[in-house]
Structures are given as C-alpha cells and as structure tokens.
Amino acid sequence: MKVENVPEKTMKVLQIVEPGQAKWQDVPTPEPEADEVLVRVEGVTTCPHWDMHIMDGEPMFEGMHLPYPYYPGQPGHEVVGQVAAVGAGVTGFAPGQRVAVWRDGGPTRKGGYAHYVPILAENLLPVPDNLAPEAIASLELAMCVQVSFDQLIQIEAIRGKRFGVSGLGPAGLIAVQMAKAYGAAEVVGIDPLPERRALAKKLGTDTVLPPDAEAFPPDRAGETALHAALDTTGLKVSIDFLMQRARHAVAIFGVLREDITFGPDHWYGTFSLIGYGEHNRGAAERALDLILSGDLNLSPLVTHTLPLNRYAEGVALLRTKEAIKVLFLP
C-alpha cells in the first residue's frame, strides 16, 4: 500500500444517527482494502432526494431498510478528491492523483461525507486538477443522466428534434445542456419554479414553460408538439403531461413510484415509453467528455457551499428549494 499525506490517525465523518440528527464526529482514519482507493475528499455535492430521504427517515425506494445510526459518511457519493493511498491489486491510480466518483458504491459502504473515504477503484475516474470542485463533483449524476440520453440517441430522438425536459432540478439542468450538446433543434424546459426556468434559460435552453395547459396546450400532432422528452421527476403528473405533448417517446429518469397509463392514444404512431437503463463507465466517460469540452457546466447547479458540520442546514435549504445543490467541504 502506498500512502501520502495521511498524518492523522483520526479524521471526521458525518453520520446521521437518527432521522433529523447528524453528527460530525471523530473516527479512525480508514486504510484502503484490496481493490480500494483511499480518497482525500475535496468536496461532495448533495444528491438532494437521497439526502432529504435519509435525514427524514424515509426510504428512497420501496422496501428499502434504513438502519440508524445510518452508515458513516452516507449518503454522500458525489465526491471529488485526491488519491491518498491505494490498496492491494489497484493499478492506474497513484497518491496525489485527482479523481471523481462516477458510480455510487451503494449505501452500505462508507460514504463521502468525511475527510477520507475508501472507494472501489473501479468506481473512480481521473479528472483534471484545474476543475473547481463544483465543476466536477457531480460527475456521478451526469453519468446517470447520460444513461437516459444513450437510450434516446439509439432511437434518434434528439438530433434535429424539438426535445422537452420536465423538472429543472439538478438532473433536469444537466439534461437540457446534454440535449443541446447532442444536437436538439430546440430544447424546451418545463418547471413550475420561475427561478429554475430562468437558470435553465441561462444554460442554453431555448424555451422555458410552466407545466400548465394554458402555457403549453396538450397536442401530440401540431407544431407545438415535442418529438421526444425526458422526465426527471418520476411523478405521474409530470410524465402524463409529457405523454400528452410528445409524438414519439418519453423517457423516465426520475425514480418512479406510481403506475403510468399507456392508453389508446399512445398505441398508434410508434410512441415509446422508456424506462431507465444501467449505470456504466462508458456513460461516465461520455459525460466527462462533455464537461471537459465545455458543453456541460455543472457549476451553476451548486447554489450553496457549506462546511460539513452544517449538514442539517444544507438539507433544509434543499427541502425549501432555496438550494439546487449544496457543495459540502470537509
């Protein structure tokens, strides 16, 4: 094992000890096990629904068990940092190298809300030193959105088309930029919050609309119809709204908790309702390429930066929608 700049035997880690209560506490500094990299954390961005659900004691998915105290450092997984040490069997990484997490290792592993976190080497990508933490920490979310875009690209639903995105939170603000990068003729962003519509407009969205029938009448055949759309909310009302306005496809990115009706209006005309795909390294690399080329700017998604000992304050900002994403600094 190679070690660099890990002088302390103890570090601090955040732990949600019970719903609504998080502690920033001292623990022994971990060492990487086989196939792991110990990362010195520079910054971690929130994955808002994960953070709010775990702090509220509500399962993110049906049937999910939430033990409290929750797993140390969780649910932090959008991490950027430097390699501090590598475990046995790890190749391609060296102490001092800058890395970002492209895939969440799961809730039972140590999380990134900490000074140091051991991460499976296969879940890391090298990233440039010149990117600010807010410009790269959310690579994992960008990978997730890219998975949906890979599915839409396969059916030629973006390039040259009128493309819609419903929900202009973190995933939606990534999606509108990806749609432009992949050649959409017009990108339509849909969200009830004026300030989020305004930010989407600044990020290159052609048209922004509230989700109401007066502003955007239902029509799957006329000039206002979308060719295809991506829902980032997982809400039935949002998906139904898109299905009433998209000619050929609606892809669902948001976590789906309700049944969606595929009716006679959608049976004819080669309409597709598309579920979510598999996380994969190729999608992460494509998302990283967009970041490096300047086609995807993650920095505006971070509206607040706080130290990790103010974690509860950050989650409260997410809950009231004052924050889009919070960057926590250990």
Protein Blocks (a to p, Z undefined) as FASTA:
>chain_A
ZZehilbfbdcddddfbghiacddddddddddehiacdddfbdcddfklmmmmmnopafb
ghiacdddddehiacfbdcdddfbdcehiahiaehiacddfbdebjkbccfbdfbdcddf
klpccddfklcfklmmmmmmmmmmmmmmmmmmmnopmgopacddehjafklmmmmmmmmm
nopabdcdddfblklmmmmmmnopabdcdddfklmccdfkbmmlcfbdcdfklpaklmmm
mmmmpfkbccdfbdcfbdcdddfklmgopiacdddddddfklmmmmmmmmmnopacfklm
pmbdcdfklmmmmmmmmmnomafbdcddZZ
